[in-house]
Amino acid sequence: MYRFACLIVLLGGISLAACSSSAPAEPVEEGTYFIRDDDGRVLILHGMNVMGSAKGDPGHVPVDITPEYIQHYGREWGFNFARYLILWDGVEPTLGEYDDEYLDATEERLDWLWDEGIFVMLDMHQDVYSAYFGHNGAPEWAVEDDGLPFENQPSWDQDYFQPGVMRAFDNFWNYEGPYPYLQDHYADAWATVVERFKDHPAVIGYDLMNEPSPGEALLLDEIFLTPSDGPAADFDRTRFTEFYQRMIDRTRQADPDGWIFYEPRYAGPANGQPSYIGKLNDPRSDEARIAYAPHLYSVMMELFRGYEVGDDNTLVNWEMNRASEVAAQRAPIVLGEWGFDWTWGNAPVFMDDVNEMADRMMLSWAYWPGDPNRSDSPNGWSIWDWENSDDKDGIVDRPAADALVRVYPQRVAGIPRSFLYEPAMRVFELSFDPSPSATTPTEIFIPERRHYPSGWMLTGCDEAEGCTSTWDADREILRVDTGGRTDRVELTISPAP
């Protein structure tokens, strides 16, 4: 996650207008691809980042993750996905030596998650490169800053612009320079993680690096309007693309089948701007399993502590640019991070607009953060808190939870053509073409206890046409078996009359 809390001071003369510039994957329409489960069903993944507290914990593990939390996560929120934070500093704290105790602690938590059937993307997290700069990510031995200065700034995201941080990133990206060992060890650290967890049933794949900063190519004006011939675009096409291809090749040596997720550079793309990463190739012998995992944060919203409906074009730009990029890469898309403070102006509207866009794009997502709000350190971004934080006992939902938790198809036995949940009317519609290769039911999460206290009804599933359904009231999962149909299925969930 990143924020631009004090960036308005840095913007200087930049005008407001500049801040608001306009199983194998299978195509649905041109440029739309999906991840499938072992039964051939399309997976739609909803969840959160688990957890930001790993960044500050001495053991680099999420502080508030417990079996009770995970049960609430899956059964009350209906989440089937977690973007799980790991850190290079935790994996390889000493050059060439890997921490088995850290990997054991990670495996224990992966076991908890899989007990609830939650898929996991392992995210190699960093913010401002390393704890050496007061943040997280790389171990201290991997900091090559050439002695350039660094001073912590009033807002942590401004630390990215410090000379020492920029040089540390530049030296990491410059594989032809004096420090190629940085990328080599990063790749080997990833290979160690992959070898350890490639057969874990929860692990769906690997997010190669969180919010990679382009170093000196991180320019303020390009966060708001990124030209195709500027420093950021040049970085994307050269060193960044080369890095990702190097990591993909090394990861494939360790795991021939897991999904490999890649992110665009830090800042601009999350604010809706384009990425210029070149075509990435998967060396696996079968169909490619590379997926795009961009983030979404409106700089305008964070600067002004509110969503200016009609003036903030972040979502319009984000949808347009991400759709173009996944079409070019022929890759599925997972929104790896998005979030905001629920106390900001028009926050519920922004929540609905992001969710509507996600449904329209049929993409998966992970909300930031998965951590609780804390009385000693309030976090307006969080959707929950412990009832008794000292004992980690009892989970209390905050208002944002009702907006984030929604009806969605977790597994689709065919090719989705569209789906949408309309929260005001509490109506959900799903259209898909059944696939003969998908022999198990479509599964739809319906938060009955939360949104349908008087019940709901299903239309579009006619038993005379071979369609049947069953309801798991405990897990709030509707299973729809289309009975070998090949014509398009159109289902609707609506409140009971």
Secondary structure, 3 states (H helix, E strand, C coil): CCCCCCHHHHHCCCCHHHHCCCCCCCCCCCCCCCEECCCCCEECCEEEEECHHHHCCCCCCCCCCCHHHHHHHHHCCCCCEEEEEECHHHHCCECCECCHHHHHHHHHHHHHHHHCCCEEEEEECCECCEHHHCCECECHHHCCCCCCCCCCCCCHHHHHHCHHHHHHHHHHHCCCCCCCHHHHHHHHHHHHHHHHHCCCCCEEEEECCCCCCCHHHCCHHHHHCCCCCCHHHHHHHHHHHHHHHHHHHHHHHHCCCCEEEECCCCCCHHHCCCCCCCCCCCCCCCCCCEEECCEECCHHHHHHCECCCCCCCHHHHHHHHHHHHHHHHCCCEEEEEECCCCCCECHHHHHHHHHHHHHHHCCEEEECCCCCCECCECCCCCCEEEEECCCCEEEEECHHHHHHCCCEEEEECEEEEEEEEECCCCEEEEEEEECCCCCCCEEEECCHHHHCCCCEEEECCCHHHCCEEEEECCCCEEEEECCCCCCCEEEEEEECC
